[in-house]
Amino acid sequence: MWTKTPNSTLTPQDIKRYNLMIWKFIIGCFAFVVLIILLTSFEIFGKLPSFRDLENPKSNQASEIYSSDKEVLGTYYIENRSNVNYKDISPNVINALIATEDKRFYEHSGIDFSRIFTIFLHNLLGSKQGGSTITQQLALNLFSDKGREHNFYKRIPQKLKELITAVRIERRYTKQEIITMYLNTVDFGAYSTFGIKSAARTYFNTTPDKLSPDQAALLVGMLNGTGFYSPLRHADRALARRNLVLGRMAEAGFLTDGQAEEFKNKPLGLDFNPIDHNDGLATYFRDVLKRNVQQIFEDKSINNNGVPYDLDRDGLKIYTTINSTMQEYAEEAQKEYMRVLQNQFNQHWKGISKWKTIANFKLLLDQGMRRSDRYRELRAEGKSDEEIKTDFDTPVKMNLFTWKGNIDTTMKPIDSIVYCKMLLRNSLMSMDPTTGYIKAWVGGINFEHFKYDQVKQGTRQVGSTAKPFTYAQAIDNGYSPCMIIPNVPVTISGFGPDWIPGSSDTRPGQLTLREALAWSQNWITAAVMKEVGPVEVAKLIKTMGVTSPVPPYPSICLGTFDASVYDMTGAYSVFANHGIWTEPTYLLRIEDKNGNVLYENKPKVVQALNEQTAYVMTYMLKGVIESGTGSRLRYKYGLSNPIGGKTGTTQSNSDGWFIGITPQLVTGVWTGCEDRDIHFRSTSLGEGANSALPIFALYMKKVYANSELGIKKNVDFDPPKAPLTITLDCNAYKQQQPGTTEADKKLSF
């Protein structure tokens, strides 16, 4: 600028000089910008994405776990991000995004120069429209680890890098690919929700292709500030922002004015469905699966060009055998009955001193305290034992699990340990015996509060569920289920001290083997063990898939060894599958984010039992349900179809088991407290028929009621292909002369 006096005049030379100065300034600024851009492109101000980076943009993408019925069971993530294809995104989302963020998206090549020059005007008019195109925002999302810089001097070179990267992106990708990548990378706030697929599921419990204009407008509107426009915390702001986006969609011609007004009058309509590692179906299963996949990658050296795969970042797809509907039924059955059983347990112990009644109760509490996170944190702070004890005796606010929902309360930490010790735990596994595919896995009562999985990680004494193994060995040796044996005490020698089993339920007289198994008679089971020998029975148990130690002692016939629900359910599948043990399988295959198969599981198959023996054992196990310890399946729950099974109750009622078999499903259930010293004090409540069988019954009733699952109710076990040589007709068996069969000759009492 210049000043002039009233009498001064500009000469042509002055005008020429001033014009030259202005042009020099403009050219200088332009040259400076070009120089800065050139320096940026030569990476003077920091590294730019390489050609390879542009072809393979990295983002923290959640790995997804798929059920056999193609539902997403859950995800592993640092950022809850799942990619989606362009064709699976509703046009409403794309229209809302373009109308709001980048009207000239289809016209520019990464940089909208007209928008840059008018950005100040937009802001002055109140539209608050940024200068970055969708492509520039994508460049920032993909290739800037720190996000948008807030320091002005750092933001300038970052902005220049965005411009260059945006142009490079436009050269390598189509507009559809760019908008898809953008929608797969943006942050939608709550619970680290990234990408339109996760956002649709989190906020509206739907998929991106089904988002309506108002839903799309809400999500796109949030991109201007996920915290400020959060529909959870600031519903009024979110509503106003949504309506602004709807207005812009109308201005751009994507909606009519009438449609926009109609959608503006709708409420937010949230169906909030947060994704959390502690929520959703199959939480225990997902935790076990993650560690299993990581171990597979390590053992088989599966990696990405030498870099280990990261389940939380690499967007893997993990396909499992779990059926989401059956999983839901199993969890519902557990919740329905364990609420009732826990109430029975609480009433059973009401007014009873735990300190006087429960063995080692003080030791159990001390162990529980020392295993707690609170104890470890206090110890890490250098607290003494006395200070820690004082802390555990000082009431604090805490959140507790109950079968009516979590509750916030104030309690001494030591009392919370007592509370948790007195909670019954439960687990269930259900599998197809022919394929080995696991359909449902319930590893505990609440993953948020009790992380330990009781299906595969935990082993407990199996009790009478071990008895069928001894009977199977006898049947394989030629014994008939109709063989009659006196129900009298038995002494077994030769395996250490003489062993004389006790029996809490003794039916007098003589019983057939089938009746003895049905009524879970210890003495007759021991008599059979005496004949077939513990070494052969232990060998059979291992062949049928039990991986925990099974010492060859006579007492294993009564279930004194420990095993997991996973192993025991798999072992019982041998009876339902013609004697073939098919390894219980829950992982089918793993793919990378591009669909390349990284791993495919091939389960092991073993002929563990003679086919005829297996069929006879299904007949024996059906007797448990027809007239034995599992008969409440019929008289109480109305399941009169072909079902076999076995209850199990360990010493002092510490563990309750039920394993049920049908031609299409084998299901194992266990119930007990964390510590075996804490249990029901009466067998009528603590036995497997009361503590485990009802969950099986409720689960199966739900399964049978859903015909789409294909589990047929009235299908019986298939007989062996060869003619059956073992007598099942006890009337025919009685007509034989006593002592003439080889098995009769072997028995001596």
Protein Blocks (a to p, Z undefined) as FASTA:
>chain_A
ZZddfkbccdfklmmmmmmmmmmmmmmmmmmmmmmmmmmmnomnoccddfklmmmccddd
ddddddfkopafbdcdfbdcddddfklpcfklmmmmmmmmommlmmmgoiafklmmmmmm
mmmnonopafbdfklmmmmmmmmmnlpafbfklmmmmmmmmmmmmmmmmmmpcfklmmmm
mmmmpcehjahighjklmmmmmnopafklpcfklmmmmmmmmnomklmocklmmmlmmmm
mmmmmmmmmmnopacfklmmmmmmpcfkiacddddfkgcehklmmmmmmmmmmmmmmmno
paeehiacdfklnopacddfbdfklmmmmmmmmmmmmmmmmmmmmmmmgoiafklmmghk
lmmmmmmmmmpmklmmmmmnopafklmmmmmmpccddddddfkbpcdddddfklmmmmmm
mpccdddddddfknopafbdcfbfblklmmbccklmpccdekjmlmmmmmmmmmmnopaf
klccdddddddehiajadddddfbdcehjddfklmmmnopaklmmmmmmmnopklmmmmm
mmnopabdcddbfklmnopaccdfklmmmmmmmmmngopacdddfbfbdcdfkopafbdc
ddddddfbcfklmmmmmmmmmmmmmmmmmlmmmmmnopabccdddddddehhlaccdddd
dfkbccddddddfblkbccfbfklmpmklmmmmmmmmmmmmmmmmmknopafklccdddf
bdcfbdfblklmmmpcghkamklmmpcZZ
